[in-house]
Amino acid sequence: MSRLPLEDQGAELAARKAALLCQAEQHRIGIVHARVVLVQALRPQALLQRGFDHVTGALPLAFSAIGLLRRRGWTRPALGVAAAAAMLLVYARLRHASSSPS
C-alpha cells in the first residue's frame, strides 16, 4: 500500500468532507420535507378528504352487491347475516374491553 503525499491526502480529505456535508444537507432537506408532508396529511381537511375518497370508492361495489342480493331475493338472509356479524362484533369488543387491564 503506497502512501499519498500530504498534499494529496489533504485534497482527498477535503473532497470526502465536502461529500459528507452534501449528504448531510440532503438528509436534513429530506427530514424537513417529510415533516411538512406529515403535517399537511394530518390536517382535519385532508383527513376528511381521504375518508370521503375512501367511501366514494367503495360505493359502486356496495351498490352492485345490493343489486345482486335484491335480484336473487337474498335481501332478508343478507340482513340476518349482517345483524349476526354486528352482534358478534359488539360482543367481541365488549369482551376485549372487559378483559384488558386498566
All heavy atoms as an XYZ file, in Angstrom:
770
protein
N       0.852     -1.171      0.000
C       0.000      0.000      0.000
C       0.891      1.225      0.000
O       1.683      1.440      0.905
C      -0.879     -0.050      1.245
C      -1.812      1.100      1.361
S      -2.989      0.725      2.664
C      -3.142      2.311      3.357
N       0.766      2.008     -1.027
C       1.589      3.208     -1.111
C       0.866      4.363     -0.444
O      -0.358      4.482     -0.513
C       1.899      3.535     -2.570
O       0.701      3.849     -3.221
N       1.618      5.193      0.177
C       1.056      6.356      0.868
C       1.091      7.550     -0.065
O       2.033      7.743     -0.825
C       1.870      6.646      2.111
C       1.874      5.408      3.044
C       2.133      5.777      4.416
N       0.898      6.401      4.902
C       0.730      6.817      6.137
N       1.688      6.706      6.992
N      -0.381      7.360      6.517
N       0.055      8.344     -0.015
C      -0.009      9.547     -0.824
C       0.754     10.669     -0.144
O       0.875     10.707      1.076
C      -1.472      9.975     -1.005
C      -2.373      9.001     -1.751
C      -3.797      9.486     -1.687
C      -1.918      8.850     -3.170
N       1.299     11.586     -0.925
C       1.924     12.749     -0.304
C       0.893     13.522      0.514
O      -0.314     13.390      0.335
C       2.409     13.585     -1.492
C       2.361     12.687     -2.668
C       1.406     11.600     -2.352
N       1.352     14.335      1.439
C       0.469     15.074      2.335
C      -0.508     15.964      1.585
O      -1.653     16.106      1.992
C       1.296     15.921      3.314
C       1.988     15.138      4.432
C       2.818     16.066      5.284
C       0.982     14.412      5.276
N      -0.059     16.555      0.485
C      -0.956     17.442     -0.262
C      -2.131     16.646     -0.846
O      -3.268     17.090     -0.830
C      -0.218     18.152     -1.412
C       0.926     19.042     -0.988
C       2.224     18.274     -0.781
O       2.410     17.208     -1.402
O       3.035     18.725      0.031
N      -1.836     15.436     -1.364
C      -2.887     14.613     -1.940
C      -3.852     14.111     -0.850
O      -5.054     14.024     -1.070
C      -2.297     13.421     -2.687
C      -1.580     13.845     -3.966
O      -1.838     14.983     -4.417
O      -0.798     13.042     -4.495
N      -3.316     13.789      0.324
C      -4.168     13.351      1.430
C      -5.110     14.474      1.858
O      -6.282     14.244      2.134
C      -3.314     12.906      2.623
C      -2.664     11.561      2.431
C      -1.842     11.156      3.643
O      -1.658     11.932      4.581
N      -1.314      9.946      3.597
N      -4.579     15.693      1.909
C      -5.414     16.835      2.293
C      -6.512     17.084      1.285
O      -7.659     17.375      1.644
N      -6.189     16.958      0.004
C      -7.197     17.159     -1.033
C      -8.251     16.054     -0.977
O      -9.455     16.311     -1.147
C      -6.528     17.190     -2.404
N      -7.795     14.822     -0.728
C      -8.727     13.706     -0.625
C      -9.649     13.874      0.586
O     -10.853     13.650      0.491
C      -7.945     12.398     -0.501
C      -8.829     11.162     -0.493
C      -7.999      9.890     -0.387
O      -6.919      9.824     -0.980
O      -8.467      8.968      0.302
N      -9.105     14.315      1.705
C      -9.916     14.538      2.897
C     -10.905     15.684      2.677
O     -12.058     15.609      3.112
C      -9.023     14.845      4.098
C      -8.239     13.654      4.666
C      -7.316     14.098      5.787
C      -9.200     12.591      5.163
N     -10.480     16.727      2.001
C     -11.368     17.857      1.730
C     -12.523     17.419      0.818
O     -13.679     17.816      1.027
C     -10.591     19.006      1.102
N     -12.214     16.593     -0.181
C     -13.265     16.109     -1.075
C     -14.234     15.214     -0.323
O     -15.464     15.307     -0.509
C     -12.639     15.353     -2.250
N     -13.715     14.370      0.543
C     -14.585     13.487      1.326
C     -15.450     14.292      2.291
O     -16.634     14.017      2.462
C     -13.737     12.476      2.087
C     -14.564     11.491      2.846
C     -13.792     10.288      3.257
N     -14.709      9.398      3.956
C     -14.384      8.643      4.953
N     -13.149      8.611      5.374
N     -15.267      7.888      5.546
N     -14.846     15.308      2.904
C     -15.600     16.167      3.815
C     -16.712     16.898      3.074
O     -17.846     16.988      3.557
C     -14.661     17.179      4.475
C     -15.343     18.087      5.459
C     -14.340     19.031      6.100
C     -15.026     19.978      7.049
N     -14.100     20.908      7.684
N     -16.422     17.397      1.886
C     -17.437     18.089      1.089
C     -18.564     17.138      0.712
O     -19.751     17.505      0.754
C     -16.806     18.689     -0.162
N     -18.225     15.905      0.362
C     -19.252     14.926      0.008
C     -20.126     14.600      1.218
O     -21.356     14.496      1.096
C     -18.606     13.662     -0.548
N     -19.524     14.454      2.393
C     -20.290     14.165      3.603
C     -21.196     15.331      3.981
O     -22.345     15.134      4.402
C     -19.352     13.826      4.762
C     -18.684     12.453      4.687
C     -17.661     12.302      5.803
C     -19.715     11.349      4.765
N     -20.697     16.554      3.825
C     -21.528     17.722      4.102
C     -22.713     17.795      3.149
O     -23.823     18.150      3.546
C     -20.689     19.001      4.032
C     -19.708     19.211      5.189
C     -18.815     20.414      4.922
C     -20.459     19.385      6.501
N     -22.485     17.458      1.900
C     -23.564     17.449      0.911
C     -24.605     16.389      1.272
O     -25.818     16.647      1.211
C     -22.998     17.194     -0.478
S     -24.241     17.201     -1.778
N     -24.166     15.214      1.689
C     -25.087     14.162      2.100
C     -25.896     14.587      3.323
O     -27.093     14.332      3.417
C     -24.336     12.875      2.409
C     -23.843     12.131      1.204
C     -23.052     10.887      1.596
O     -22.797     10.628      2.766
N     -22.679     10.107      0.590
N     -25.235     15.229      4.280
C     -25.926     15.691      5.482
C     -26.987     16.734      5.130
O     -28.092     16.721      5.690
C     -24.924     16.266      6.477
N     -26.670     17.633      4.218
C     -27.633     18.648      3.806
C     -28.839     18.003      3.118
O     -29.990     18.375      3.372
C     -26.974     19.655      2.862
C     -27.880     20.776      2.435
C     -28.326     21.667      3.574
O     -27.622     21.754      4.594
O     -29.407     22.262      3.447
N     -28.598     17.014      2.275
C     -29.697     16.311      1.615
C     -30.562     15.571      2.634
O     -31.781     15.531      2.522
C     -29.158     15.346      0.569
C     -28.577     16.029     -0.644
C     -27.930     15.043     -1.601
O     -27.759     13.876     -1.296
N     -27.557     15.541     -2.777
N     -29.921     15.003      3.654
C     -30.657     14.306      4.704
C     -31.554     15.285      5.464
O     -32.722     14.997      5.732
C     -29.673     13.619      5.651
C     -30.331     12.838      6.745
N     -30.990     11.674      6.515
C     -30.427     13.084      8.069
C     -31.475     11.221      7.654
N     -31.149     12.064      8.618
N     -31.020     16.453      5.820
C     -31.812     17.464      6.521
C     -32.985     17.938      5.665
O     -34.095     18.124      6.159
C     -30.938     18.650      6.921
C     -30.070     18.380      8.133
C     -29.432     19.652      8.636
N     -28.467     20.205      7.700
C     -27.187     19.888      7.654
N     -26.700     19.000      8.488
N     -26.382     20.449      6.776
N     -32.756     18.127      4.383
C     -33.832     18.540      3.488
C     -34.915     17.465      3.431
O     -36.109     17.768      3.450
C     -33.278     18.844      2.079
C     -32.454     20.132      2.118
C     -34.397     18.949      1.056
C     -31.680     20.403      0.845
N     -34.516     16.203      3.396
C     -35.486     15.102      3.385
C     -36.318     15.062      4.655
O     -37.530     14.817      4.611
N     -35.694     15.328      5.794
C     -36.418     15.334      7.066
C     -37.424     16.476      7.096
O     -38.578     16.299      7.502
C     -35.434     15.420      8.246
C     -34.684     14.090      8.379
C     -36.162     15.751      9.541
C     -33.586     14.103      9.402
N     -37.003     17.655      6.661
C     -37.920     18.802      6.636
C     -39.084     18.528      5.692
O     -40.245     18.815      6.019
C     -37.156     20.090      6.232
C     -38.110     21.224      5.935
C     -36.173     20.486      7.319
N     -38.814     17.951      4.543
C     -39.870     17.637      3.581
C     -40.856     16.624      4.173
O     -42.082     16.782      4.036
C     -39.266     17.112      2.284
C     -40.281     16.725      1.264
N     -41.076     17.637      0.612
C     -40.668     15.503      0.804
C     -41.884     17.000     -0.212
N     -41.657     15.706     -0.109
N     -40.348     15.586      4.820
C     -41.217     14.570      5.418
C     -42.088     15.187      6.508
O     -43.275     14.848      6.627
C     -40.372     13.431      5.994
N     -41.529     16.095      7.273
C     -42.292     16.752      8.336
C     -43.426     17.591      7.745
O     -44.552     17.581      8.234
C     -41.372     17.619      9.171
C     -42.061     18.242     10.344
C     -41.063     18.911     11.272
N     -41.764     19.459     12.400
C     -41.645     20.703     12.813
N     -40.817     21.520     12.204
N     -42.319     21.132     13.840
N     -43.139     18.323      6.682
C     -44.158     19.150      6.039
C     -45.273     18.270      5.474
O     -46.464     18.580      5.619
C     -43.527     20.031      4.937
C     -44.576     20.660      4.060
C     -42.641     21.090      5.558
N     -44.905     17.167      4.839
C     -45.908     16.251      4.280
C     -46.770     15.665      5.394
O     -48.000     15.573      5.265
C     -45.212     15.136      3.463
C     -46.180     14.017      3.119
C     -44.598     15.711      2.211
N     -46.161     15.300      6.513
C     -46.903     14.728      7.633
C     -47.864     15.744      8.231
O     -49.030     15.427      8.499
C     -45.933     14.224      8.699
C     -46.553     13.542      9.902
C     -47.237     12.266      9.466
C     -45.506     13.259     10.941
N     -47.402     16.966      8.428
C     -48.271     17.998      8.989
C     -49.453     18.253      8.055
O     -50.598     18.388      8.504
C     -47.467     19.295      9.246
C     -48.383     20.469      9.523
C     -46.510     19.095     10.407
N     -49.206     18.301      6.768
C     -50.284     18.518      5.801
C     -51.271     17.354      5.812
O     -52.478     17.545      5.741
C     -49.712     18.707      4.396
C     -50.752     18.851      3.316
C     -51.615     20.093      3.473
O     -51.172     21.098      3.995
N     -52.842     20.009      3.025
N     -50.764     16.133      5.910
C     -51.631     14.948      5.863
C     -52.494     14.818      7.112
O     -53.550     14.200      7.070
C     -50.794     13.697      5.675
N     -52.056     15.381      8.237
C     -52.802     15.244      9.481
C     -53.771     16.388      9.735
O     -54.395     16.432     10.796
C     -51.831     15.105     10.656
C     -51.053     13.798     10.679
C     -50.085     13.778     11.839
C     -51.975     12.608     10.748
N     -53.908     17.296      8.805
C     -54.886     18.372      8.970
C     -56.282     17.794      8.811
O     -56.506     16.866      8.029
C     -54.644     19.465      7.945
C     -53.364     20.182      8.233
C     -53.223     21.407      7.431
N     -51.953     22.021      7.846
C     -51.503     23.132      7.378
N     -52.184     23.786      6.479
N     -50.367     23.609      7.803
N     -57.252     18.341      9.562
C     -58.613     17.790      9.500
C     -59.198     17.767      8.088
O     -59.867     16.804      7.712
C     -59.418     18.732     10.413
C     -58.414     19.302     11.347
C     -57.131     19.389     10.576
N     -58.940     18.797      7.321
C     -59.493     18.837      5.969
C     -58.924     17.700      5.116
O     -59.649     17.048      4.362
C     -59.182     20.175      5.320
C     -59.824     20.342      3.960
C     -59.535     21.710      3.365
O     -58.723     22.444      3.893
N     -60.190     22.020      2.272
N     -57.633     17.424      5.257
C     -57.020     16.340      4.493
C     -57.548     14.980      4.953
O     -57.784     14.086      4.137
C     -55.503     16.391      4.632
N     -57.743     14.822      6.269
C     -58.287     13.562      6.776
C     -59.708     13.334      6.261
O     -60.059     12.217      5.854
C     -58.279     13.571      8.301
C     -56.902     13.514      8.960
C     -57.031     13.729     10.460
C     -56.211     12.204      8.672
N     -60.525     14.391      6.270
C     -61.888     14.256      5.757
C     -61.898     13.937      4.267
O     -62.700     13.126      3.800
C     -62.672     15.540      6.024
C     -63.103     15.755      7.467
C     -63.715     17.137      7.638
C     -64.073     14.687      7.900
N     -61.001     14.562      3.530
C     -60.944     14.319      2.088
C     -60.575     12.866      1.797
O     -61.169     12.220      0.934
C     -59.935     15.263      1.432
C     -59.836     15.103     -0.070
C     -61.112     15.494     -0.781
O     -61.750     16.459     -0.409
N     -61.494     14.742     -1.795
N     -59.578     12.337      2.534
C     -59.194     10.936      2.330
C     -60.337      9.995      2.709
O     -60.579      8.991      2.048
C     -57.942     10.610      3.129
C     -56.672     10.994      2.427
C     -55.500     10.287      3.039
N     -55.520     10.386      4.486
C     -54.751     11.197      5.207
N     -53.900     11.978      4.619
N     -54.841     11.220      6.516
N     -61.047     10.311      3.806
C     -62.177      9.485      4.209
C     -63.288      9.509      3.165
O     -63.871      8.474      2.840
N     -63.569     10.688      2.633
C     -64.593     10.826      1.599
C     -64.191     10.053      0.350
O     -65.011      9.359     -0.251
C     -64.799     12.305      1.282
C     -65.869     12.561      0.276
C     -67.204     12.438      0.622
C     -65.549     12.906     -1.026
C     -68.206     12.666     -0.305
C     -66.532     13.134     -1.957
C     -67.871     13.023     -1.601
N     -62.930     10.155     -0.047
C     -62.450      9.412     -1.212
C     -62.571      7.909     -0.999
O     -62.922      7.157     -1.908
C     -61.002      9.775     -1.529
C     -60.853     11.187     -2.045
O     -61.869     11.789     -2.444
O     -59.712     11.704     -2.034
N     -62.277      7.471      0.214
C     -62.361      6.045      0.527
C     -63.806      5.553      0.422
O     -64.080      4.494     -0.156
C     -61.804      5.801      1.926
C     -61.766      4.364      2.317
N     -60.897      3.462      1.767
C     -62.517      3.661      3.196
C     -61.106      2.273      2.293
N     -62.087      2.367      3.161
N     -64.728      6.327      0.981
C     -66.138      5.928      0.960
C     -66.680      5.940     -0.460
O     -67.374      5.005     -0.885
C     -66.965      6.851      1.885
C     -68.455      6.663      1.659
C     -66.624      6.572      3.333
N     -66.390      6.996     -1.206
C     -66.929      7.072     -2.561
C     -66.316      6.012     -3.465
O     -66.944      5.594     -4.431
C     -66.716      8.466     -3.182
O     -65.327      8.781     -3.139
C     -67.507      9.513     -2.441
N     -65.114      5.547     -3.147
C     -64.528      4.467     -3.927
C     -65.201      3.138     -3.657
O     -65.237      2.258     -4.520
N     -65.776      2.963     -2.449
C     -66.425      1.702     -2.085
C     -67.899      1.673     -2.483
O     -68.507      0.598     -2.503
C     -66.289      1.469     -0.585
N     -68.483      2.826     -2.771
C     -69.915      2.855     -3.086
C     -70.301      2.025     -4.309
O     -71.313      1.309     -4.256
C     -70.388      4.300     -3.259
C     -70.651      5.054     -1.949
C     -71.046      6.476     -2.252
C     -71.701      4.369     -1.130
N     -69.583      2.088     -5.423
C     -70.002      1.262     -6.578
C     -70.036     -0.230     -6.250
O     -70.940     -0.950     -6.686
C     -68.951      1.572     -7.642
C     -68.417      2.907     -7.284
C     -68.475      2.966     -5.794
N     -69.076     -0.687     -5.470
C     -69.066     -2.097     -5.081
C     -70.263     -2.423     -4.199
O     -70.914     -3.460     -4.374
C     -67.758     -2.420     -4.355
C     -67.589     -3.854     -3.866
C     -67.584     -4.799     -5.056
C     -66.318     -3.986     -3.068
N     -70.576     -1.531     -3.259
C     -71.724     -1.759     -2.379
C     -73.024     -1.772     -3.173
O     -73.896     -2.623     -2.932
C     -71.764     -0.683     -1.299
N     -73.166     -0.847     -4.119
C     -74.392     -0.812     -4.913
C     -74.546     -2.064     -5.768
O     -75.646     -2.610     -5.895
C     -74.429      0.430     -5.804
C     -74.749      1.692     -5.054
C     -74.123      2.881     -5.397
C     -75.649      1.709     -4.020
C     -74.410      4.053     -4.725
C     -75.949      2.870     -3.336
C     -75.325      4.052     -3.691
N     -73.486     -2.547     -6.350
C     -73.596     -3.758     -7.162
C     -73.884     -4.969     -6.289
O     -74.642     -5.867     -6.695
C     -72.350     -3.977     -8.012
O     -71.196     -3.889     -7.243
N     -73.340     -5.019     -5.070
C     -73.632     -6.133     -4.168
C     -75.092     -6.097     -3.734
O     -75.770     -7.136     -3.690
C     -72.714     -6.076     -2.951
N     -75.602     -4.904     -3.425
C     -77.017     -4.780     -3.036
C     -77.922     -5.176     -4.200
O     -78.932     -5.876     -4.010
C     -77.300     -3.341     -2.556
C     -76.611     -3.100     -1.209
C     -78.800     -3.089     -2.436
C     -76.634     -1.662     -0.760
N     -77.570     -4.742     -5.400
C     -78.365     -5.119     -6.572
C     -78.385     -6.624     -6.779
O     -79.430     -7.198     -7.103
N     -77.247     -7.275     -6.608
C     -77.188     -8.728     -6.754
C     -78.073     -9.410     -5.718
O     -78.818    -10.350     -6.047
C     -75.741     -9.202     -6.617
C     -75.533    -10.707     -6.613
C     -75.802    -11.272     -8.001
C     -74.151    -11.054     -6.153
N     -78.006     -8.949     -4.471
C     -78.821     -9.557     -3.417
C     -80.313     -9.372     -3.688
O     -81.111    -10.291     -3.464
C     -78.451     -8.958     -2.058
C     -77.047     -9.297     -1.542
C     -76.751     -8.530     -0.269
C     -76.915    -10.788     -1.304
N     -80.696     -8.210     -4.173
C     -82.111     -7.959     -4.453
C     -82.597     -8.790     -5.638
O     -83.724     -9.295     -5.630
C     -82.333     -6.479     -4.719
C     -82.180     -5.653     -3.449
C     -82.579     -4.253     -3.664
N     -84.039     -4.255     -3.899
C     -84.715     -3.185     -4.218
N     -84.094     -2.042     -4.358
N     -86.011     -3.252     -4.419
N     -81.786     -8.933     -6.679
C     -82.190     -9.725     -7.846
C     -82.409    -11.193     -7.491
O     -83.287    -11.856     -8.024
C     -81.129     -9.634     -8.945
C     -81.250     -8.405     -9.813
C     -80.404     -8.536    -11.059
N     -79.012     -8.886    -10.789
C     -78.033     -7.996    -10.603
N     -78.285     -6.709    -10.633
N     -76.800     -8.408    -10.393
N     -81.587    -11.688     -6.603
C     -81.694    -13.107     -6.254
C     -82.656    -13.363     -5.097
O     -82.836    -14.510     -4.701
C     -80.316    -13.650     -5.902
C     -79.409    -13.639     -7.103
C     -78.253    -14.516     -6.926
N     -77.442    -14.507     -8.139
C     -76.390    -15.244     -8.294
N     -75.998    -16.039     -7.328
N     -75.708    -15.190     -9.402
N     -83.187    -12.298     -4.503
C     -84.125    -12.475     -3.400
C     -83.454    -12.814     -2.089
O     -84.055    -13.454     -1.223
N     -82.240    -12.400     -1.920
C     -81.488    -12.719     -0.705
C     -81.405    -11.537      0.249
O     -80.531    -11.478      1.107
C     -80.069    -13.145     -1.052
C     -79.960    -14.424     -1.820
C     -80.931    -15.343     -2.039
C     -78.800    -14.918     -2.464
N     -80.449    -16.378     -2.787
C     -79.128    -16.150     -3.064
C     -77.503    -14.452     -2.603
C     -78.222    -16.897     -3.779
C     -76.598    -15.201     -3.309
C     -76.954    -16.410     -3.891
N     -82.336    -10.619      0.150
C     -82.262     -9.416      0.973
C     -82.408     -9.749      2.451
O     -81.586     -9.315      3.272
C     -83.360     -8.410      0.553
O     -83.243     -8.184     -0.849
C     -83.204     -7.108      1.282
N     -83.430    -10.516      2.815
C     -83.636    -10.848      4.230
C     -82.513    -11.712      4.795
O     -82.031    -11.446      5.904
C     -84.982    -11.507      4.426
C     -86.103    -10.512      4.329
C     -87.405    -11.125      4.721
N     -88.476    -10.150      4.550
C     -89.733    -10.425      4.674
N     -90.120    -11.660      4.970
N     -90.641     -9.493      4.503
N     -82.069    -12.749      4.104
C     -80.934    -13.511      4.648
C     -79.676    -12.653      4.811
O     -78.931    -12.800      5.785
C     -80.709    -14.623      3.623
C     -82.010    -14.791      2.939
C     -82.623    -13.428      2.918
N     -79.446    -11.737      3.869
C     -78.272    -10.874      3.971
C     -78.382     -9.948      5.172
O     -77.387     -9.700      5.877
C     -78.093    -10.068      2.698
N     -79.597     -9.425      5.435
C     -79.797     -8.582      6.614
C     -79.574     -9.394      7.894
O     -79.019     -8.891      8.870
C     -81.193     -7.967      6.596
C     -81.419     -6.867      5.577
C     -82.879     -6.451      5.583
C     -80.523     -5.685      5.868
N     -80.011    -10.647      7.894
C     -79.783    -11.512      9.055
C     -78.303    -11.762      9.298
O     -77.834    -11.718     10.433
N     -77.564    -12.021      8.218
C     -76.123    -12.246      8.347
C     -75.433    -10.971      8.837
O     -74.540    -11.013      9.704
C     -75.529    -12.718      6.996
C     -74.020    -12.686      7.026
C     -76.038    -14.114      6.669
N     -75.855     -9.824      8.313
C     -75.265     -8.552      8.745
C     -75.559     -8.296     10.219
O     -74.688     -7.835     10.968
C     -75.779     -7.409      7.887
N     -76.798     -8.591     10.671
C     -77.146     -8.400     12.079
C     -76.329     -9.337     12.972
O     -75.845     -8.932     14.032
C     -78.642     -8.617     12.275
N     -76.177    -10.590     12.549
C     -75.379    -11.538     13.338
C     -73.921    -11.099     13.412
O     -73.291    -11.171     14.477
C     -75.485    -12.934     12.724
N     -73.386    -10.607     12.305
C     -71.997    -10.132     12.310
C     -71.849     -8.919     13.216
O     -70.851     -8.795     13.942
C     -71.558     -9.801     10.884
N     -72.837     -8.035     13.205
C     -72.787     -6.858     14.072
C     -72.835     -7.263     15.540
O     -72.112     -6.707     16.380
C     -73.931     -5.907     13.740
N     -73.681     -8.242     15.861
C     -73.763     -8.705     17.251
C     -72.453     -9.353     17.686
O     -71.990     -9.146     18.813
C     -74.935     -9.676     17.418
C     -76.274     -8.993     17.322
S     -77.745     -9.968     17.681
C     -77.346    -11.610     17.224
N     -71.840    -10.134     16.808
C     -70.546    -10.734     17.142
C     -69.476     -9.672     17.345
O     -68.636     -9.792     18.241
C     -70.121    -11.712     16.048
C     -70.840    -13.049     16.030
C     -70.424    -13.858     14.806
C     -70.528    -13.826     17.299
N     -69.504     -8.646     16.526
C     -68.538     -7.563     16.661
C     -68.713     -6.839     17.993
O     -67.727     -6.565     18.692
C     -68.674     -6.584     15.496
C     -67.718     -5.396     15.498
C     -66.281     -5.874     15.345
C     -68.081     -4.426     14.397
N     -69.955     -6.538     18.352
C     -70.223     -5.869     19.636
C     -69.781     -6.766     20.788
O     -69.144     -6.308     21.749
C     -71.716     -5.498     19.742
C     -72.082     -5.079     21.158
C     -72.051     -4.398     18.750
N     -70.099     -8.058     20.716
C     -69.695     -8.995     21.765
C     -68.177     -9.052     21.905
O     -67.640     -9.021     23.016
C     -70.256    -10.389     21.461
C     -69.759    -11.455     22.398
C     -70.236    -11.532     23.695
C     -68.808    -12.387     21.984
C     -69.780    -12.504     24.568
C     -68.350    -13.364     22.844
C     -68.835    -13.420     24.136
O     -68.360    -14.371     24.990
N     -67.477     -9.118     20.774
C     -66.020     -9.194     20.820
C     -65.423     -7.919     21.409
O     -64.474     -7.979     22.199
C     -65.465     -9.441     19.415
N     -65.970     -6.772     21.054
C     -65.450     -5.518     21.607
C     -65.714     -5.421     23.099
O     -64.860     -4.969     23.860
C     -66.056     -4.327     20.879
C     -65.458     -4.115     19.530
C     -65.865     -2.799     18.948
N     -65.257     -2.641     17.641
C     -65.293     -1.536     16.953
N     -65.914     -0.479     17.428
N     -64.710     -1.470     15.777
N     -66.900     -5.814     23.544
C     -67.203     -5.773     24.976
C     -66.318     -6.749     25.738
O     -65.833     -6.428     26.832
C     -68.682     -6.088     25.215
C     -69.675     -5.012     24.779
C     -71.104     -5.515     24.960
C     -69.449     -3.743     25.562
N     -66.113     -7.910     25.171
C     -65.262     -8.899     25.841
C     -63.817     -8.414     25.915
O     -63.151     -8.570     26.931
C     -65.342    -10.220     25.097
C     -64.596    -11.317     25.761
C     -64.851    -12.628     25.104
N     -64.042    -13.628     25.758
C     -63.915    -14.846     25.346
N     -64.576    -15.262     24.292
N     -63.132    -15.708     25.983
N     -63.340     -7.804     24.822
C     -61.977     -7.276     24.815
C     -61.836     -6.123     25.820
O     -60.836     -6.020     26.513
C     -61.604     -6.791     23.420
C     -60.255     -6.187     23.338
N     -59.105     -6.949     23.447
C     -59.843     -4.905     23.169
C     -58.051     -6.149     23.343
N     -58.482     -4.898     23.177
N     -62.856     -5.275     25.918
C     -62.810     -4.137     26.843
C     -62.829     -4.614     28.288
O     -62.161     -4.030     29.142
C     -63.972     -3.194     26.573
N     -63.565     -5.672     28.576
C     -63.643     -6.160     29.964
C     -62.408     -6.959     30.353
O     -62.067     -7.039     31.514
C     -64.893     -6.998     30.163
O     -64.808     -8.182     29.389
N     -61.714     -7.562     29.390
C     -60.559     -8.377     29.721
C     -59.255     -7.579     29.749
O     -58.271     -8.046     30.285
C     -60.413     -9.531     28.725
O     -60.100     -9.033     27.440
N     -59.241     -6.391     29.158
C     -58.000     -5.615     29.146
C     -57.780     -4.956     30.491
O     -58.706     -4.372     31.079
C     -58.044     -4.545     28.041
O     -59.055     -3.624     28.317
N     -56.569     -5.075     31.055
C     -56.292     -4.474     32.367
C     -56.220     -2.953     32.258
O     -55.646     -2.399     31.336
C     -54.942     -5.067     32.761
C     -54.308     -5.457     31.484
C     -55.419     -5.780     30.530
N     -56.848     -2.288     33.215
C     -56.850     -0.823     33.200
C     -55.917     -0.264     34.243
O     -55.736     -0.751     35.276
C     -58.238     -0.276     33.437
O     -59.087     -0.686     32.397
